[in-house]
Amino acid sequence: MLSTISVIALAIGLLCSLIITVDIMRHPQMMKIMNIVWPINGWFMGPVALWTYFKWGRLKSKDNDKEDHRGRPAKVFVSTSHCSAGCTLGDAVGVPIVALTGMMIAGSTLFAHYTVEFVLAYLFGILFQYYAIYPMNEDLSKKGAVWAAIKADSLSLIAFEVGMFGWMAIVHFVLFQEPPKPNEASYWFMMQIAMILGFLTSYPANWVLVRKGIKEEM
């Protein structure tokens, strides 16, 4: 039953990602990095990402002629989506690295996943922030943009990984006697849930960062 549910959930996520990708090819975003962000969100947030993309994301396309009347909750949602996409990409890339190398830390595969995925999520997160900040600030040097990206993304990334890693710990230690493996659909379904929870735990952090002016609304 879990395997069937997992396949269905993953298929829905991939379908939503594909729909967003096709639409973005016709209506590219003003901020180029968002052309990558929205399809990634489609994979783990499925119909929610699809709905928010057409409701809020399309407002930021190059050919949009409608006024942007979104409130702060919607703008912070998009900012969180941007942060979460970088984290998700890093976490997804980290999984096969740990699986293929058989890496363990302190005798635990889970701790190896935590370490590798955190490092990669941080790197991708900073990269995503850099390409959001640097193109929009002509007076900012590349070094300054990197530093601004670090300040804007560090807290939100940590908050994301708290939600994600917390869920994966529950999966590993509570829900299963034998946790799913990366070559099983149920593993990636658990990862989908982990990403959604990471999004939820990072939203408040993004709200604070935006309110304090450390991070811009998107």
Beta strands, then each sheet from edge to edge (+ up, - down):
end
